């Protein structure tokens, strides 16, 4: 099971788990955090998402200031990229698979202290994508 935080285009945020997310599929299922056993998972359509964050914990560290440079030069492999979403949020990391013709792509934060392990960005939710 992957621990995820789903950010929707309408601003809604859902936390939970998935075991069937695939970048090539147009939907997946999310079992909400703290839901009772046996609760039916929610079907999530990727077209409704801004991004899907694969996280270490649901709580994170509200005091943490995300770095945009690799401490000690220990960035994940791939090309450095800056993503600006249509809502103004900016994400900096590395990617190995950005192609604007695909529905989405993974970004790994350059900040090793980040609560995000990786993020699947929905291409249609971006305003600007640039390599650094």
N, C-alpha and C positions, 0 to 999 in steps of 0.2 A: 504494500500500500504506500502511495505517495502522499505526503502531507502537503496540501496546497491551499493557497489563498487566491480565489478567483475575483478579479476586478472586472466589473461589467461596464459597458459603455454608458449606462444610465447612472453610474456612481455607486451602485450596490456592490457590496463586498461580502463574499461567502467564504467561510473557512471549513475545511473538511478533508476528506481522503478520497483518492481515486486509485483504481487499479486498471483502468481501461483507456487512459488518455493516450492517443497516438496523434502526432502532428498531421498526418494525412487524413484523419477522420474529421467529419464535421460536427461531431458531438462526443460526449463522454458522460460518465455518471459520477456524481459527487455525493458522498455520505457525509452529512453535516457533523461538525465537531459537537460532541456531547449528545448526539441523538441516541435514543434507546436502541438496544439490539433489536433487529428485525424491522426497523424502519426502512421503508423503500427509498433507495437513493434517488436523488433528483437528476433528471437528464438536463445537461447543459449544452446549449448550442454555441459553438465557437464564434459564430457570427455575432453573438450578443456580447462577446468579451472584448475587453481592452487588452488584457494580459492575464496570464496564469503564472503565479509565483510558486515555485517549489521551495518550501521553507524548512528551516531547522526546527523552529518552534512556532506555535501560534502566537505566543506573547511577544516575541522579539524583545528588543531593548529600545524603548521610546527615547532614551537619551542618546542613542548612537547616531552620530553624524556620518552618513555614507561618504566614503572617500571615492574620489574619481581617478586616483592614481594608485598604482600597485605599490604597496609598502614593501621595500626591500626587493623590488623587481620580480615579485612572485605572482605575476598575473597568469590567469588560465590561458591555455593555448588558443590561438585564433587571432583574428584582426580586431584591434580596438575599434569600438563603435559607440556613437552617441545616438540615442533614440529620443526624439521629442514627440510626445503623444499629442493628440488633438486637444486634450484638456490642459496642456502646458507642462505636465510632469516630464522630467528628463531622467533618462536611465543611461548610465555609462558602464560599459563592460567589454567583453570580447565575444566574438561569434565565429563560428566555422561554417555557417550555412545561410547567410543572408542572400536572398534573391527576391527582388521586389515583385516578381511574378508569382511567388508562392504565397499561400494564405498566412503563413507565419514563420517565425524563426526563433531559435534559442539565443539567449544572451546570458553569459556568466558574469557576475559582478567582479570588478577588479579588486574590490575591498574584501579581503579574506575574513574580516570580522563581520561581514554582512550576515543578516539572518536569512537572506535569499541564497539558496544554493544555485539556482538557475531560474530563468524566466522565459516563458514562451510568449513572445510578442505577436499580437495579431496585426499583420501588415496594414489592414484597412483602418486601424485605430491610430496610425502614426501620421504626424504632420511632416516630420523631417527625419531622415536617417542619413548619418554621415560617418565616414571612416576617419579616424584620428591618426 
